[in-house]
């Protein structure tokens, strides 16, 4: 992938994952929980980045055979419900592209705080409602396609949304404020990637305008 060519959706998602893995390499965690694991492929990449040996996952429709083959201890459950784990159980919880699908984000954050050990980390990644192209859509009176208040896609988009569409999309600043309200400390945070601009141009713009990128990535910590 060239830094000088426009991004496609797949390339943007890969850049997002690369950023998450790079940030996770700065911490160590033995026991981790990944919320929204799907096939557990990225779960294991994150576990490797932090050196985790006891890996747990939870998802409403995960592929259990794939996760079992990767030694991920899987629970099938709706993330809007209380997490089925004891207090102070994990060194790290990862929440990658899933808080936007939930309707009860406050209970979700409270539950993550509860199951984290004091000093434990939360890596949270989600779409940024204040991304540049969403602002442009709003400017022209259109609904940003990161939100799904109806099962029917709203003009200029066509068709129906799939299962579990986006219901709770935060701006970068709003997510930080909400996380702090739930007693998390902000270790680091940024937005990155301006779809579909080339990477080098996105990096320059996000440097000077830090809340304009497509993805929000926050590294948070539970106080000791």
Beta strands, then each sheet from edge to edge (+ up, - down):
strand 1: 31-35
strand 2: 54-59
strand 3: 73-76
strand 4: 90-96
strand 5: 116-127
strand 6: 184-192
strand 7: 215-222
sheet 1: 3+ 2+ 1+ 4+ 5+ 7- 6+
end
